[in-house]
Each structure stands twice: as structure tokens, then as C-alpha cells.
Amino acid sequence: MSNLLKEKKYALMQRKGKRRQLVCAGTEMADVKISNDFYVPRNRVDYYFSYNSYTAQGIVRKWKSDAEIFKNIIDVTAKKKTSTVVVLLSGKIILTATSVDTIRKRMEDAEKSESRLTPK
């Protein structure tokens, strides 16, 4: 199955509001809710951190000032205060108002559901 076809199928599943899982080549990837109607496959998240420290704010400010990195930043805060920064393996950076503890819990839940779905 081509990547374009996978992405279209994934987008269609999101629009229809069906199960938040993408099935591709016999494996299931659990999605993690990052923000309202914004989901990311758990295995594509590189790391995430809280935006509340001066160090994190400085890093994001530096990323925003760099034109190459700026086009990879996705802001899904909906005009709310940024709380967490999620960095994907592809290099995309997601700014969200969801707390880092909530995202951590959702990542753990997705990992549990993913391990439950895989055959032993």
C-alpha cells in the first residue's frame, strides 16, 4: 500500500470519527490525542516536554526565529497558552495547550492498547 493511500485512509478515518487507529501492513498504530481533533500516531512521537520553563521557551523562541525550522512548527493551541511541545520523528514540532501530564497518560494508554492488540 502506498504512503499516499495510507495517508488518505488515515484522513478519511479521522473525518468520519471512526476508531482512532490506523491499520497498515498488518500492524496497528494507536493514535494519541494531542489537541481537540488533532491526533498523532504514538510511534511517530520522538519526545515531548513542558513549555513552562524559561529554557523551553527560549528553545521554542529560537526555533521560531529560524526560517527553516519555523515552517515545521504546527500551533494547535487555539489561541490558548502553550503548555507542551511535541517533537515528531519527521522533525515537525507541535505546540499544544494540553498539559504534559495528560499527554504522558495518553501515550501510556496508547502503548497499553497497542500491546493488547498485537498477537503473542
C-alpha positions in Angstrom: 0.0 0.0 0.0 1.5 3.3 -1.0 2.1 6.1 1.6 -0.3 8.4 -0.2 -3.1 5.8 0.1 -2.3 5.2 3.8 -2.5 8.9 4.5 -5.8 9.3 2.6 -7.2 6.3 4.5 -6.0 7.8 7.8 -7.5 11.3 7.0 -10.8 9.6 6.0 -10.9 7.7 9.3 -10.3 11.0 11.2 -13.1 12.8 9.3 -15.7 10.1 9.8 -14.8 10.0 13.5 -14.2 6.2 13.5 -11.8 4.3 15.7 -8.6 6.3 16.2 -6.3 3.6 14.9 -4.6 3.2 11.5 -4.2 -0.3 10.2 -1.3 -0.7 7.7 0.5 -3.8 6.5 -0.9 -5.9 9.3 0.2 -3.7 12.2 -2.0 -1.3 14.2 -0.7 2.0 15.5 -2.5 3.6 18.3 -3.1 7.4 18.0 -2.6 9.9 20.8 -4.9 12.9 21.1 -2.7 16.0 21.2 -5.4 18.6 21.0 -9.1 18.9 20.1 -9.5 16.8 16.8 -5.7 16.5 16.4 -4.2 13.0 16.7 -0.7 11.7 16.2 0.4 8.1 15.8 2.2 7.2 19.0 5.2 5.6 17.3 5.9 8.8 15.4 6.5 10.9 18.5 10.2 11.5 19.2 9.8 13.3 22.5 7.7 15.9 24.3 8.4 18.4 27.0 6.7 21.1 29.1 6.8 24.7 27.8 6.6 26.2 31.2 10.3 26.6 31.9 12.4 29.5 30.6 14.8 27.1 28.9 11.9 25.5 26.9 10.5 28.9 26.0 14.0 30.0 24.8 14.4 26.9 22.7 11.0 27.4 21.0 11.7 31.2 20.5 15.0 30.2 18.8 13.1 27.7 16.6 10.5 30.3 15.6 13.3 32.8 14.6 14.9 30.2 12.3 13.1 30.2 9.0 13.9 26.6 8.1 12.5 25.3 11.4 9.6 27.7 11.6 7.9 26.1 8.6 7.9 22.8 10.6 6.1 24.3 13.6 2.4 23.4 14.0 0.5 25.5 16.5 -2.7 23.8 17.7 -3.3 25.8 20.9 -6.4 27.6 19.6 -5.2 30.9 21.0 -4.7 29.4 24.4 -1.5 29.4 26.4 1.1 26.9 25.1 1.7 24.1 27.7 3.5 21.3 25.8 5.9 20.9 22.9 5.7 17.6 21.0 8.5 16.8 18.5 7.9 14.2 15.9 10.4 11.9 14.3 9.8 13.7 11.0 11.1 16.9 12.5 7.7 18.6 12.9 7.1 20.5 16.1 3.6 20.7 17.6 2.7 23.4 20.2 -0.3 22.4 22.2 -2.3 23.7 25.2 -2.7 20.1 26.6 -0.6 19.6 29.7 2.4 17.3 29.6 0.9 15.0 32.2 -2.2 14.5 30.1 -0.1 13.7 27.0 2.1 11.3 29.1 -1.0 9.5 30.3 -2.4 9.3 26.8 0.9 7.9 25.5 0.9 5.2 28.2 -2.7 4.3 27.4 -1.9 4.1 23.7 1.1 1.8 24.4 -1.1 -0.5 26.5 -3.8 -0.7 23.9 -1.2 -1.3 21.2 0.4 -4.1 23.2 -3.0 -5.6 23.8 -3.8 -5.6 20.1 -0.5 -7.3 18.9 -0.6 -11.1 18.7 1.7 -13.0 21.0 
